[in-house]
Amino acid sequence: MKKLLLNVSAAILVTFGFTGMASASPSTYQVKSGDTLWSIAKRNGLTVQQIKSWNKLTSDTIKLSQVLKLAPGVQKNAPVKTAAAKPAAKQGAFKELTMTATAYTASCKGCSGITATGLNLKKNPSIKAISVDPRIIPLGSKVYVEGYGYAVAADKGSAVKGSKIDVFIPNKSRAIKWGSKTVKVKVFY
């Protein structure tokens, strides 16, 4: 009787236990309409640079129905993740930098409003985004800027070099009012 109970328990564990484990952490994602590398990275607790590296992407352009690796070393027949998921909470790891912060807006003459990571700032003026030197702060990084709040390193600019950032402020007069200030920036990883 003990053997039978043990065998039934093992069969139930194999049937239900491994089924949940296999679907708990899909390692690929199929691009849907409206997706950007930044939105996919944010939903999955990753950075844009990680996704670009794992998929050998040389630009931020992605295509509808494209299958992206969400982990290094993913095989082609891995399950495809199509449902939106909340990223795993990241605990505590960050580096703190002292930087000069100026502000920019997407409403300037000739500005497209599209960031280097594909965010449309004109259509989404409430987004908290900063422009960075990617050698200092990788694109796609989650940051906290003193006096501005939590944001994403979503853009780069020709004038943004070294320990300088630009914070996105949708209103031109408020952007001018921001001026130039020295701030502490926490870069989470």
Salt bridges, closest charged atoms under 4 A:
ASP35 OD1 - ARG43 NH2 2.97
ASP60 OD1 - LYS52 NZ 3.03
ASP133 OD2 - ARG135 NH2 2.69
ASP166 OD1 - LYS164 NZ 3.36
